[in-house]
Amino acid sequence: MQSLTFLVHVPRLGVPEFDRLTGRATASARRIPSMAENSAHTHHALDYIEIGVTDIHAAKSFYSSAFGWTFNDYGPAYVGIRGKGVADESEVGGFRLDAEVKLGGPLVLLYSSDLEASVEAVHNAGGEVTQTPYDFPGGRRFHFQDPSGNELGVWSSS
């Protein structure tokens, strides 16, 4: 599987494992330091990305299929995004249920160790590549829209 990471600081949220049927913490729940207990926060650094989506289930399906993301379910209107490659899988963001998604906000960029494989994964998961891979001063990147219409980018240093 390809390697993808956020270009954001990774928080340390207190998030236990939940039983999807009952919504209760499972016996195997482990303690993750809360945001307040984490000394790794950096003043004025990006800390958490929240993405508005029109369909939580479709967003989870797309991002897990395209990028291997995992989630913490908090009910029908919010899902936490677990940090990929983070030892304790603390959250780095979330999906918030919105009635509509508006383009033109900040551009969230993901990192890929294999840009062409990431383009293919976005296509295969049902996303739309809006800008094919192109060179920029830091390497190469492309932009895509998820099933809700959010535009994100993926970049690689080579």
Summary of the structure (lengths in Angstrom):
residues: 158
radius of gyration: 15.9
end to end distance: 17.9
largest distance: 49.0
contacts: 444
relative contact order: 0.21
helix: 14%
strand: 33%
